[in-house]
Amino acid sequence: MGQQDSHVMKTLTQFILGLVAFAVIIFVIAQIMTGGFYSGDKPAASMNDDAAIAERIAPVAKVMEAGAAPVAAAAPTEQSGKDVYNSACFACHGTGAAGAPKLGDKAAWSARIAQGLDVLSGHAINGFQGKKGFMPAKGGNPALSDDAVSAAVKYMVDESK
Ligand code: HEC
């Protein structure tokens, strides 16, 4: 190997070493930027995979489940007498249609209220043929629970005293 060759080799070696060093630096920077070095506390690259997201929202999901359960359980009675009245009874009792005693009509209700809530609820739940007309069982809405109908009766009575 001549003087010239060894000089070329030296330059070439330096160049290659320089490239390697550059590659290493880029690699290190890339690792730092993506969090690859910090596997201890959640590398940034894996922060957004499905499992990681599910894990992070789990507490919120649990709170929502816990919060939803009592609300759902309370719904049947929580569906207030007023709600039931508006959805199932108003058609007749809001207008007086078919001879129904109107909500708030004290004269039409006083004698009925005198029968007591139990009798009124019984008539509303099971249906009732009176002198004025026919009160269909549960206002013609068999999906309503007895409690819901009773709550509606109580609401109507309270509003008609
Ligand atoms: C299709 C019309 C209609 C609907 C809907 C209806 N009612 Fe009636 N309701 C009547 C009529 C008519 C009477 C009066 C019957 C009579 O005394 O001649 C009546 C009477 C009543 C009475 C008095 C019963 C008594 O002993 O005097 C109650 C209480 C009552 N309804 C509750 C309800 C409730 C609660 C709902 C809703 C869940 C409802 N009604 C929906 C037509 C209806």
Backbone and ligand atoms as CSV (ligand in chain L), in Angstrom:
chain,resi,resn,atom,element,x,y,z
A,1,MET,N,N,0.847,-1.202,0.000
A,1,MET,CA,C,0.000,0.000,0.000
A,1,MET,C,C,0.880,1.248,0.000
A,2,GLY,N,N,0.628,2.104,-0.922
A,2,GLY,CA,C,1.489,3.292,-1.050
A,2,GLY,C,C,1.030,4.380,-0.123
A,3,GLN,N,N,1.854,5.428,-0.052
A,3,GLN,CA,C,1.526,6.566,0.807
A,3,GLN,C,C,0.161,7.130,0.452
A,4,GLN,N,N,-0.029,7.247,-0.877
A,4,GLN,CA,C,-1.284,7.818,-1.358
A,4,GLN,C,C,-2.492,6.977,-0.916
A,5,ASP,N,N,-2.339,5.613,-1.103
A,5,ASP,CA,C,-3.431,4.713,-0.738
A,5,ASP,C,C,-3.779,4.843,0.735
A,6,SER,N,N,-2.773,4.872,1.598
A,6,SER,CA,C,-3.057,4.907,3.023
A,6,SER,C,C,-3.739,6.218,3.392
A,7,HIS,N,N,-3.397,7.277,2.695
A,7,HIS,CA,C,-4.081,8.545,2.961
A,7,HIS,C,C,-5.558,8.452,2.589
A,8,VAL,N,N,-5.806,7.825,1.428
A,8,VAL,CA,C,-7.196,7.658,0.991
A,8,VAL,C,C,-7.965,6.807,2.008
A,9,MET,N,N,-7.303,5.726,2.449
A,9,MET,CA,C,-7.952,4.846,3.421
A,9,MET,C,C,-8.306,5.603,4.692
A,10,LYS,N,N,-7.393,6.431,5.140
A,10,LYS,CA,C,-7.602,7.169,6.380
A,10,LYS,C,C,-8.805,8.119,6.251
A,11,THR,N,N,-8.817,8.826,5.130
A,11,THR,CA,C,-9.924,9.750,4.884
A,11,THR,C,C,-11.257,8.999,4.825
A,12,LEU,N,N,-11.223,7.872,4.125
A,12,LEU,CA,C,-12.426,7.059,3.978
A,12,LEU,C,C,-12.915,6.542,5.324
A,13,THR,N,N,-11.969,6.081,6.143
A,13,THR,CA,C,-12.311,5.572,7.470
A,13,THR,C,C,-12.936,6.673,8.306
A,14,GLN,N,N,-12.315,7.856,8.260
A,14,GLN,CA,C,-12.869,8.981,9.023
A,14,GLN,C,C,-14.291,9.296,8.563
A,15,PHE,N,N,-14.453,9.254,7.240
A,15,PHE,CA,C,-15.762,9.566,6.681
A,15,PHE,C,C,-16.817,8.572,7.168
A,16,ILE,N,N,-16.426,7.282,7.112
A,16,ILE,CA,C,-17.363,6.240,7.537
A,16,ILE,C,C,-17.663,6.359,9.034
A,17,LEU,N,N,-16.621,6.595,9.829
A,17,LEU,CA,C,-16.832,6.767,11.265
A,17,LEU,C,C,-17.769,7.942,11.524
A,18,GLY,N,N,-17.549,8.992,10.723
A,18,GLY,CA,C,-18.411,10.167,10.861
A,18,GLY,C,C,-19.855,9.808,10.574
A,19,LEU,N,N,-20.084,9.044,9.526
A,19,LEU,CA,C,-21.446,8.615,9.181
A,19,LEU,C,C,-22.062,7.800,10.315
A,20,VAL,N,N,-21.261,6.860,10.852
A,20,VAL,CA,C,-21.767,6.013,11.932
A,20,VAL,C,C,-22.142,6.869,13.140
A,21,ALA,N,N,-21.207,7.809,13.484
A,21,ALA,CA,C,-21.482,8.674,14.624
A,21,ALA,C,C,-22.761,9.467,14.384
A,22,PHE,N,N,-22.918,9.966,13.170
A,22,PHE,CA,C,-24.115,10.745,12.825
A,22,PHE,C,C,-25.369,9.885,12.982
A,23,ALA,N,N,-25.270,8.633,12.477
A,23,ALA,CA,C,-26.415,7.729,12.577
A,23,ALA,C,C,-26.772,7.461,14.033
A,24,VAL,N,N,-25.724,7.276,14.857
A,24,VAL,CA,C,-25.973,7.008,16.275
A,24,VAL,C,C,-26.688,8.199,16.916
A,25,ILE,N,N,-26.181,9.414,16.591
A,25,ILE,CA,C,-26.796,10.616,17.169
A,25,ILE,C,C,-28.269,10.726,16.763
A,26,ILE,N,N,-28.520,10.509,15.461
A,26,ILE,CA,C,-29.916,10.564,14.987
A,26,ILE,C,C,-30.771,9.535,15.731
A,27,PHE,N,N,-30.197,8.323,15.870
A,27,PHE,CA,C,-30.924,7.252,16.551
A,27,PHE,C,C,-31.281,7.656,17.995
A,28,VAL,N,N,-30.261,8.216,18.680
A,28,VAL,CA,C,-30.483,8.614,20.077
A,28,VAL,C,C,-31.563,9.689,20.166
A,29,ILE,N,N,-31.449,10.681,19.264
A,29,ILE,CA,C,-32.462,11.755,19.282
A,29,ILE,C,C,-33.853,11.187,19.021
A,30,ALA,N,N,-33.916,10.262,18.046
A,30,ALA,CA,C,-35.207,9.666,17.723
A,30,ALA,C,C,-35.775,8.924,18.928
A,31,GLN,N,N,-34.905,8.198,19.629
A,31,GLN,CA,C,-35.361,7.456,20.801
A,31,GLN,C,C,-35.892,8.400,21.873
A,32,ILE,N,N,-35.166,9.489,22.079
A,32,ILE,CA,C,-35.590,10.434,23.105
A,32,ILE,C,C,-36.935,11.060,22.728
A,33,MET,N,N,-37.041,11.416,21.429
A,33,MET,CA,C,-38.273,12.090,21.014
A,33,MET,C,C,-39.489,11.181,21.089
A,34,THR,N,N,-39.304,9.883,20.786
A,34,THR,CA,C,-40.467,8.988,20.851
A,34,THR,C,C,-40.628,8.380,22.224
A,35,GLY,N,N,-39.746,8.732,23.151
A,35,GLY,CA,C,-39.881,8.209,24.503
A,35,GLY,C,C,-39.388,6.788,24.639
A,36,GLY,N,N,-38.708,6.278,23.622
A,36,GLY,CA,C,-38.249,4.893,23.640
A,36,GLY,C,C,-37.335,4.563,24.798
A,37,PHE,N,N,-36.601,5.562,25.282
A,37,PHE,CA,C,-35.680,5.298,26.398
A,37,PHE,C,C,-36.401,5.233,27.729
A,38,TYR,N,N,-37.555,5.787,27.801
A,38,TYR,CA,C,-38.225,5.856,29.108
A,38,TYR,C,C,-39.302,4.805,29.229
A,39,SER,N,N,-38.921,3.551,29.005
A,39,SER,CA,C,-39.928,2.495,29.052
A,39,SER,C,C,-40.546,2.431,30.447
A,40,GLY,N,N,-39.859,2.998,31.429
A,40,GLY,CA,C,-40.371,2.970,32.796
A,40,GLY,C,C,-41.722,3.640,32.905
A,41,ASP,N,N,-41.776,4.910,32.500
A,41,ASP,CA,C,-43.083,5.536,32.598
A,41,ASP,C,C,-43.695,5.775,31.218
A,42,LYS,N,N,-44.274,4.715,30.725
A,42,LYS,CA,C,-45.077,4.779,29.506
A,42,LYS,C,C,-44.464,5.518,28.326
A,43,PRO,N,N,-43.834,4.766,27.419
A,43,PRO,CA,C,-43.284,5.388,26.230
A,43,PRO,C,C,-44.375,6.106,25.438
A,44,ALA,N,N,-44.028,7.280,24.947
A,44,ALA,CA,C,-45.017,8.085,24.239
A,44,ALA,C,C,-45.637,7.326,23.072
A,45,ALA,N,N,-44.813,6.491,22.405
A,45,ALA,CA,C,-45.298,5.799,21.219
A,45,ALA,C,C,-46.462,4.866,21.544
A,46,SER,N,N,-46.504,4.328,22.771
A,46,SER,CA,C,-47.569,3.372,23.077
A,46,SER,C,C,-48.704,4.028,23.862
A,47,MET,N,N,-48.628,5.346,24.051
A,47,MET,CA,C,-49.660,6.037,24.824
A,47,MET,C,C,-51.020,5.978,24.151
A,48,ASN,N,N,-51.017,5.810,22.815
A,48,ASN,CA,C,-52.286,5.926,22.114
A,48,ASN,C,C,-52.799,4.612,21.544
A,49,ASP,N,N,-52.180,3.480,21.954
A,49,ASP,CA,C,-52.778,2.247,21.443
A,49,ASP,C,C,-54.033,1.948,22.255
A,50,ASP,N,N,-54.876,1.087,21.713
A,50,ASP,CA,C,-56.199,0.874,22.301
A,50,ASP,C,C,-56.147,0.464,23.766
A,51,ALA,N,N,-55.211,-0.451,24.074
A,51,ALA,CA,C,-55.151,-0.938,25.450
A,51,ALA,C,C,-54.825,0.189,26.414
A,52,ALA,N,N,-53.866,1.040,25.993
A,52,ALA,CA,C,-53.467,2.132,26.872
A,52,ALA,C,C,-54.629,3.101,27.069
A,53,ILE,N,N,-55.375,3.378,26.007
A,53,ILE,CA,C,-56.513,4.297,26.116
A,53,ILE,C,C,-57.588,3.685,27.011
A,54,ALA,N,N,-57.874,2.411,26.795
A,54,ALA,CA,C,-58.889,1.751,27.610
A,54,ALA,C,C,-58.507,1.804,29.084
A,55,GLU,N,N,-57.195,1.601,29.340
A,55,GLU,CA,C,-56.738,1.604,30.717
A,55,GLU,C,C,-56.934,2.981,31.345
A,56,ARG,N,N,-56.642,4.013,30.551
A,56,ARG,CA,C,-56.730,5.359,31.112
A,56,ARG,C,C,-58.167,5.811,31.312
A,57,ILE,N,N,-59.096,5.424,30.429
A,57,ILE,CA,C,-60.478,5.893,30.617
A,57,ILE,C,C,-61.262,4.978,31.553
A,58,ALA,N,N,-60.647,3.836,31.943
A,58,ALA,CA,C,-61.369,2.873,32.781
A,58,ALA,C,C,-61.978,3.507,34.031
A,59,PRO,N,N,-61.224,4.338,34.767
A,59,PRO,CA,C,-61.833,4.926,35.978
A,59,PRO,C,C,-63.060,5.757,35.647
A,60,VAL,N,N,-63.008,6.515,34.574
A,60,VAL,CA,C,-64.149,7.343,34.184
A,60,VAL,C,C,-65.321,6.448,33.803
A,61,ALA,N,N,-65.023,5.383,33.025
A,61,ALA,CA,C,-66.088,4.470,32.615
A,61,ALA,C,C,-66.748,3.853,33.836
A,62,LYS,N,N,-65.922,3.505,34.849
A,62,LYS,CA,C,-66.489,2.897,36.047
A,62,LYS,C,C,-67.386,3.881,36.783
A,63,VAL,N,N,-66.920,5.128,36.864
A,63,VAL,CA,C,-67.720,6.140,37.544
A,63,VAL,C,C,-69.056,6.296,36.832
A,64,MET,N,N,-69.001,6.299,35.484
A,64,MET,CA,C,-70.237,6.472,34.728
A,64,MET,C,C,-71.176,5.290,34.946
A,65,GLU,N,N,-70.599,4.056,34.970
A,65,GLU,CA,C,-71.439,2.886,35.230
A,65,GLU,C,C,-72.076,2.993,36.604
A,66,ALA,N,N,-71.250,3.340,37.591
A,66,ALA,CA,C,-71.753,3.437,38.955
A,66,ALA,C,C,-72.829,4.504,39.028
A,67,GLY,N,N,-72.623,5.598,38.308
A,67,GLY,CA,C,-73.590,6.680,38.339
A,67,GLY,C,C,-74.861,6.313,37.602
A,68,ALA,N,N,-74.715,5.514,36.520
A,68,ALA,CA,C,-75.876,5.186,35.690
A,68,ALA,C,C,-76.809,4.212,36.396
A,69,ALA,N,N,-76.249,3.293,37.167
A,69,ALA,CA,C,-77.071,2.250,37.768
A,69,ALA,C,C,-78.186,2.799,38.655
A,70,PRO,N,N,-77.865,3.659,39.642
A,70,PRO,CA,C,-78.938,4.161,40.499
A,70,PRO,C,C,-79.969,4.966,39.715
A,71,VAL,N,N,-79.503,5.706,38.730
A,71,VAL,CA,C,-80.435,6.499,37.927
A,71,VAL,C,C,-81.430,5.583,37.230
A,72,ALA,N,N,-80.906,4.503,36.617
A,72,ALA,CA,C,-81.769,3.562,35.906
A,72,ALA,C,C,-82.728,2.892,36.883
A,73,ALA,N,N,-82.216,2.527,38.071
A,73,ALA,CA,C,-83.044,1.833,39.041
A,73,ALA,C,C,-84.150,2.748,39.549
A,74,ALA,N,N,-83.833,4.049,39.632
A,74,ALA,CA,C,-84.800,4.987,40.165
A,74,ALA,C,C,-85.849,5.381,39.124
A,75,ALA,N,N,-85.562,5.124,37.854
A,75,ALA,CA,C,-86.406,5.608,36.765
A,75,ALA,C,C,-87.900,5.297,36.901
A,76,PRO,N,N,-88.295,4.031,37.179
A,76,PRO,CA,C,-89.724,3.726,37.211
A,76,PRO,C,C,-90.509,4.605,38.182
A,77,THR,N,N,-89.995,4.805,39.422
A,77,THR,CA,C,-90.701,5.680,40.350
A,77,THR,C,C,-90.348,7.138,40.068
A,78,GLU,N,N,-89.112,7.317,39.544
A,78,GLU,CA,C,-88.653,8.660,39.247
A,78,GLU,C,C,-89.443,9.242,38.073
A,79,GLN,N,N,-89.922,8.316,37.194
A,79,GLN,CA,C,-90.802,8.796,36.132
A,79,GLN,C,C,-92.034,9.283,36.879
A,80,SER,N,N,-92.037,10.546,37.165
A,80,SER,CA,C,-92.992,11.092,38.130
A,80,SER,C,C,-94.428,10.954,37.646
A,81,GLY,N,N,-95.323,11.118,38.608
A,81,GLY,CA,C,-96.729,11.077,38.262
A,81,GLY,C,C,-97.049,12.066,37.151
A,82,LYS,N,N,-96.362,13.201,37.204
A,82,LYS,CA,C,-96.597,14.221,36.185
A,82,LYS,C,C,-96.197,13.716,34.798
A,83,ASP,N,N,-95.011,13.046,34.734
A,83,ASP,CA,C,-94.550,12.512,33.454
A,83,ASP,C,C,-95.541,11.494,32.904
A,84,VAL,N,N,-95.987,10.589,33.794
A,84,VAL,CA,C,-96.917,9.554,33.360
A,84,VAL,C,C,-98.215,10.207,32.895
A,85,TYR,N,N,-98.675,11.161,33.684
A,85,TYR,CA,C,-99.915,11.862,33.308
A,85,TYR,C,C,-99.790,12.480,31.914
A,86,ASN,N,N,-98.677,13.187,31.707
A,86,ASN,CA,C,-98.492,13.866,30.419
A,86,ASN,C,C,-98.436,12.896,29.248
A,87,SER,N,N,-97.838,11.725,29.481
A,87,SER,CA,C,-97.682,10.811,28.360
A,87,SER,C,C,-98.884,9.882,28.179
A,88,ALA,N,N,-99.584,9.546,29.283
A,88,ALA,CA,C,-100.617,8.512,29.148
A,88,ALA,C,C,-102.028,8.960,29.508
A,89,CYS,N,N,-102.166,10.053,30.219
A,89,CYS,CA,C,-103.480,10.418,30.728
A,89,CYS,C,C,-103.996,11.740,30.164
A,90,PHE,N,N,-103.052,12.564,29.746
A,90,PHE,CA,C,-103.417,13.909,29.311
A,90,PHE,C,C,-104.438,13.898,28.171
A,91,ALA,N,N,-104.308,12.922,27.274
A,91,ALA,CA,C,-105.176,12.878,26.091
A,91,ALA,C,C,-106.637,13.031,26.485
A,92,CYS,N,N,-107.040,12.376,27.579
A,92,CYS,CA,C,-108.426,12.497,28.010
A,92,CYS,C,C,-108.585,13.492,29.155
A,93,HIS,N,N,-107.705,13.355,30.164
A,93,HIS,CA,C,-107.885,14.162,31.370
A,93,HIS,C,C,-107.411,15.599,31.202
A,94,GLY,N,N,-106.659,15.870,30.170
A,94,GLY,CA,C,-106.254,17.255,29.919
A,94,GLY,C,C,-107.346,18.010,29.175
A,95,THR,N,N,-108.179,17.270,28.447
A,95,THR,CA,C,-109.167,17.908,27.575
A,95,THR,C,C,-110.600,17.645,28.003
A,96,GLY,N,N,-110.773,16.598,28.837
A,96,GLY,CA,C,-112.141,16.223,29.213
A,96,GLY,C,C,-112.767,15.318,28.167
A,97,ALA,N,N,-111.949,14.814,27.245
A,97,ALA,CA,C,-112.456,13.942,26.188
A,97,ALA,C,C,-113.101,12.698,26.779
A,98,ALA,N,N,-114.101,12.193,26.125
A,98,ALA,CA,C,-114.772,10.939,26.496
A,98,ALA,C,C,-115.423,11.027,27.865
A,99,GLY,N,N,-115.603,12.257,28.385
A,99,GLY,CA,C,-116.243,12.417,29.685
A,99,GLY,C,C,-115.276,12.323,30.849
A,100,ALA,N,N,-113.971,12.355,30.570
A,100,ALA,CA,C,-112.970,12.250,31.635
A,100,ALA,C,C,-112.964,13.518,32.480
A,101,PRO,N,N,-112.879,13.351,33.804
A,101,PRO,CA,C,-112.747,14.536,34.670
A,101,PRO,C,C,-111.434,15.248,34.361
A,102,LYS,N,N,-111.543,16.557,34.096
A,102,LYS,CA,C,-110.354,17.315,33.713
A,102,LYS,C,C,-109.447,17.593,34.901
A,103,LEU,N,N,-108.146,17.597,34.581
A,103,LEU,CA,C,-107.158,17.957,35.599
A,103,LEU,C,C,-107.455,19.368,36.098
A,104,GLY,N,N,-107.530,19.545,37.406
A,104,GLY,CA,C,-107.744,20.871,37.971
A,104,GLY,C,C,-109.216,21.250,38.112
A,105,ASP,N,N,-110.101,20.394,37.597
A,105,ASP,CA,C,-111.538,20.681,37.704
A,105,ASP,C,C,-112.028,20.160,39.055
A,106,LYS,N,N,-112.013,21.047,40.056
A,106,LYS,CA,C,-112.316,20.615,41.426
A,106,LYS,C,C,-113.705,20.005,41.557
A,107,ALA,N,N,-114.674,20.603,40.878
A,107,ALA,CA,C,-116.047,20.099,40.982
A,107,ALA,C,C,-116.124,18.666,40.467
A,108,ALA,N,N,-115.429,18.401,39.355
A,108,ALA,CA,C,-115.481,17.065,38.766
A,108,ALA,C,C,-114.732,16.041,39.616
A,109,TRP,N,N,-113.779,16.517,40.411
A,109,TRP,CA,C,-112.930,15.589,41.165
A,109,TRP,C,C,-113.344,15.378,42.620
A,110,SER,N,N,-114.014,16.337,43.232
A,110,SER,CA,C,-114.204,16.256,44.688
A,110,SER,C,C,-114.866,14.953,45.125
A,111,ALA,N,N,-115.963,14.559,44.449
A,111,ALA,CA,C,-116.653,13.329,44.841
A,111,ALA,C,C,-115.765,12.114,44.595
A,112,ARG,N,N,-114.976,12.193,43.533
A,112,ARG,CA,C,-114.085,11.066,43.215
A,112,ARG,C,C,-112.982,10.964,44.268
A,113,ILE,N,N,-112.407,12.146,44.611
A,113,ILE,CA,C,-111.312,12.151,45.591
A,113,ILE,C,C,-111.807,11.598,46.930
A,114,ALA,N,N,-113.091,11.838,47.216
A,114,ALA,CA,C,-113.664,11.365,48.483
A,114,ALA,C,C,-113.600,9.846,48.601
A,115,GLN,N,N,-113.494,9.156,47.464
A,115,GLN,CA,C,-113.401,7.679,47.507
A,115,GLN,C,C,-112.078,7.209,48.093
A,116,GLY,N,N,-111.096,8.101,48.067
A,116,GLY,CA,C,-109.758,7.721,48.549
A,116,GLY,C,C,-108.843,7.328,47.399
A,117,LEU,N,N,-107.556,7.524,47.648
A,117,LEU,CA,C,-106.545,7.258,46.609
A,117,LEU,C,C,-106.534,5.794,46.163
A,118,ASP,N,N,-106.755,4.890,47.112
A,118,ASP,CA,C,-106.673,3.471,46.762
A,118,ASP,C,C,-107.741,3.092,45.747
A,119,VAL,N,N,-108.963,3.565,45.990
A,119,VAL,CA,C,-110.055,3.252,45.065
A,119,VAL,C,C,-109.775,3.884,43.699
A,120,LEU,N,N,-109.341,5.137,43.726
A,120,LEU,CA,C,-109.050,5.829,42.458
A,120,LEU,C,C,-107.945,5.102,41.682
A,121,SER,N,N,-106.904,4.713,42.409
A,121,SER,CA,C,-105.803,4.008,41.740
A,121,SER,C,C,-106.288,2.681,41.176
A,122,GLY,N,N,-107.130,1.995,41.975
A,122,GLY,CA,C,-107.672,0.718,41.502
A,122,GLY,C,C,-108.445,0.910,40.209
A,123,HIS,N,N,-109.255,1.958,40.160
A,123,HIS,CA,C,-110.036,2.228,38.950
A,123,HIS,C,C,-109.124,2.566,37.770
A,124,ALA,N,N,-108.072,3.320,38.073
A,124,ALA,CA,C,-107.168,3.721,36.993
A,124,ALA,C,C,-106.355,2.519,36.484
A,125,ILE,N,N,-105.976,1.631,37.404
A,125,ILE,CA,C,-105.145,0.474,37.015
A,125,ILE,C,C,-105.984,-0.583,36.301
A,126,ASN,N,N,-107.174,-0.842,36.828
A,126,ASN,CA,C,-107.969,-1.948,36.286
A,126,ASN,C,C,-109.010,-1.513,35.261
A,127,GLY,N,N,-109.191,-0.219,35.143
A,127,GLY,CA,C,-110.232,0.252,34.236
A,127,GLY,C,C,-111.508,0.490,35.032
A,128,PHE,N,N,-112.379,1.335,34.520
A,128,PHE,CA,C,-113.530,1.744,35.312
A,128,PHE,C,C,-114.624,2.280,34.393
A,129,GLN,N,N,-115.796,1.686,34.508
A,129,GLN,CA,C,-116.939,2.202,33.758
A,129,GLN,C,C,-117.793,3.025,34.708
A,130,GLY,N,N,-117.881,4.330,34.459
A,130,GLY,CA,C,-118.671,5.195,35.331
A,130,GLY,C,C,-119.846,5.778,34.567
A,131,LYS,N,N,-120.491,6.776,35.181
A,131,LYS,CA,C,-121.655,7.392,34.543
A,131,LYS,C,C,-121.262,8.307,33.415
A,132,LYS,N,N,-120.036,8.838,33.505
A,132,LYS,CA,C,-119.573,9.806,32.506
A,132,LYS,C,C,-118.970,9.153,31.277
A,133,GLY,N,N,-118.410,8.001,31.504
A,133,GLY,CA,C,-117.743,7.354,30.379
A,133,GLY,C,C,-116.902,6.183,30.839
A,134,PHE,N,N,-115.987,5.769,29.990
A,134,PHE,CA,C,-115.172,4.597,30.296
A,134,PHE,C,C,-113.712,4.996,30.459
A,135,MET,N,N,-113.192,4.644,31.635
A,135,MET,CA,C,-111.776,4.865,31.922
A,135,MET,C,C,-111.047,3.562,31.619
A,136,PRO,N,N,-110.237,3.526,30.510
A,136,PRO,CA,C,-109.553,2.273,30.163
A,136,PRO,C,C,-108.460,1.935,31.175
A,137,ALA,N,N,-108.226,0.634,31.403
A,137,ALA,CA,C,-107.188,0.210,32.337
A,137,ALA,C,C,-105.864,0.862,31.948
A,138,LYS,N,N,-105.227,1.488,32.941
A,138,LYS,CA,C,-103.940,2.173,32.752
A,138,LYS,C,C,-103.982,3.172,31.592
A,139,GLY,N,N,-105.163,3.739,31.376
A,139,GLY,CA,C,-105.297,4.713,30.294
A,139,GLY,C,C,-105.049,4.086,28.939
A,140,GLY,N,N,-105.226,2.736,28.860
A,140,GLY,CA,C,-104.999,2.045,27.593
A,140,GLY,C,C,-103.528,1.805,27.322
A,141,ASN,N,N,-102.695,1.894,28.358
A,141,ASN,CA,C,-101.251,1.746,28.191
A,141,ASN,C,C,-100.736,0.637,29.120
A,142,PRO,N,N,-100.932,-0.642,28.731
A,142,PRO,CA,C,-100.594,-1.755,29.628
A,142,PRO,C,C,-99.109,-1.820,30.003
A,143,ALA,N,N,-98.263,-1.105,29.283
A,143,ALA,CA,C,-96.832,-1.124,29.607
A,143,ALA,C,C,-96.541,-0.397,30.923
A,144,LEU,N,N,-97.459,0.458,31.356
A,144,LEU,CA,C,-97.229,1.192,32.609
A,144,LEU,C,C,-97.313,0.257,33.802
A,145,SER,N,N,-96.431,0.488,34.774
A,145,SER,CA,C,-96.505,-0.292,36.007
A,145,SER,C,C,-97.652,0.247,36.864
A,146,ASP,N,N,-98.126,-0.595,37.802
A,146,ASP,CA,C,-99.176,-0.139,38.712
A,146,ASP,C,C,-98.722,1.108,39.474
A,147,ASP,N,N,-97.433,1.087,39.881
A,147,ASP,CA,C,-96.891,2.225,40.628
A,147,ASP,C,C,-96.929,3.505,39.804
A,148,ALA,N,N,-96.600,3.374,38.531
A,148,ALA,CA,C,-96.586,4.558,37.665
A,148,ALA,C,C,-97.992,5.129,37.549
A,149,VAL,N,N,-98.990,4.239,37.394
A,149,VAL,CA,C,-100.373,4.705,37.282
A,149,VAL,C,C,-100.815,5.357,38.600
A,150,SER,N,N,-100.452,4.723,39.720
A,150,SER,CA,C,-100.809,5.295,41.022
A,150,SER,C,C,-100.187,6.677,41.198
A,151,ALA,N,N,-98.925,6.809,40.755
A,151,ALA,CA,C,-98.249,8.106,40.867
A,151,ALA,C,C,-98.983,9.155,40.040
A,152,ALA,N,N,-99.460,8.739,38.864
A,152,ALA,CA,C,-100.195,9.676,38.010
A,152,ALA,C,C,-101.516,10.065,38.664
A,153,VAL,N,N,-102.175,9.079,39.289
A,153,VAL,CA,C,-103.439,9.369,39.982
A,153,VAL,C,C,-103.191,10.386,41.090
A,154,LYS,N,N,-102.116,10.143,41.865
A,154,LYS,CA,C,-101.809,11.049,42.966
A,154,LYS,C,C,-101.551,12.463,42.437
A,155,TYR,N,N,-100.814,12.530,41.313
A,155,TYR,CA,C,-100.538,13.838,40.715
A,155,TYR,C,C,-101.846,14.520,40.307
A,156,MET,N,N,-102.719,13.771,39.649
A,156,MET,CA,C,-103.980,14.350,39.181
A,156,MET,C,C,-104.824,14.819,40.363
A,157,VAL,N,N,-104.860,13.991,41.414
A,157,VAL,CA,C,-105.642,14.355,42.598
A,157,VAL,C,C,-105.067,15.615,43.243
A,158,ASP,N,N,-103.734,15.648,43.411
A,158,ASP,CA,C,-103.096,16.818,44.037
A,158,ASP,C,C,-103.377,18.091,43.241
A,159,GLU,N,N,-103.433,17.958,41.916
A,159,GLU,CA,C,-103.649,19.132,41.066
A,159,GLU,C,C,-105.119,19.529,40.992
A,160,SER,N,N,-106.000,18.663,41.509
A,160,SER,CA,C,-107.433,18.909,41.318
A,160,SER,C,C,-108.173,19.144,42.623
A,161,LYS,N,N,-107.435,19.307,43.727
A,161,LYS,CA,C,-108.071,19.533,45.022
A,161,LYS,C,C,-108.528,20.981,45.159
L,1,HEC,C1,C,-109.248,7.265,26.763
L,1,HEC,C2,C,-109.455,8.326,27.697
L,1,HEC,C3,C,-108.770,8.208,29.041
L,1,HEC,C4,C,-107.431,8.070,29.294
L,1,HEC,C5,C,-106.290,7.977,28.302
L,1,HEC,C6,C,-107.294,8.055,30.732
L,1,HEC,N1,N,-108.504,8.178,31.329
L,1,HEC,FE1,FE,-108.854,8.235,33.316
L,1,HEC,N2,N,-110.853,8.430,32.952
L,1,HEC,C7,C,-111.444,8.506,31.705
L,1,HEC,C8,C,-112.868,8.707,31.852
L,1,HEC,C9,C,-113.869,8.845,30.734
L,1,HEC,C10,C,-113.114,8.735,33.229
L,1,HEC,C11,C,-114.452,8.963,33.916
L,1,HEC,C12,C,-115.199,7.683,34.074
L,1,HEC,C13,C,-116.528,7.951,34.776
L,1,HEC,O1,O,-116.474,8.296,35.991
L,1,HEC,O2,O,-117.528,7.860,34.123
L,1,HEC,C14,C,-111.830,8.577,33.889
L,1,HEC,C15,C,-111.670,8.556,35.255
L,1,HEC,C16,C,-110.456,8.461,35.887
L,1,HEC,C17,C,-110.301,8.471,37.321
L,1,HEC,C18,C,-111.403,8.586,38.356
L,1,HEC,C19,C,-111.895,7.234,38.692
L,1,HEC,C20,C,-113.035,7.309,39.715
L,1,HEC,O3,O,-113.156,6.354,40.460
L,1,HEC,O4,O,-113.726,8.327,39.745
L,1,HEC,C21,C,-108.977,8.363,37.565
L,1,HEC,C22,C,-108.316,8.318,38.934
L,1,HEC,C23,C,-108.326,8.253,36.293
L,1,HEC,N3,N,-109.251,8.323,35.284
L,1,HEC,C24,C,-106.969,8.131,36.139
L,1,HEC,C25,C,-106.354,8.043,34.906
L,1,HEC,C26,C,-104.934,7.902,34.769
L,1,HEC,C27,C,-103.951,7.823,35.914
L,1,HEC,C28,C,-104.674,7.860,33.434
L,1,HEC,C29,C,-103.321,7.703,32.764
L,1,HEC,C30,C,-102.524,6.567,33.191
L,1,HEC,C31,C,-105.922,7.964,32.748
L,1,HEC,N4,N,-106.917,8.077,33.679
L,1,HEC,C32,C,-106.085,7.961,31.389
L,1,HEC,C33,C,-110.806,8.408,30.497
L,1,HEC,C34,C,-109.429,8.275,30.323
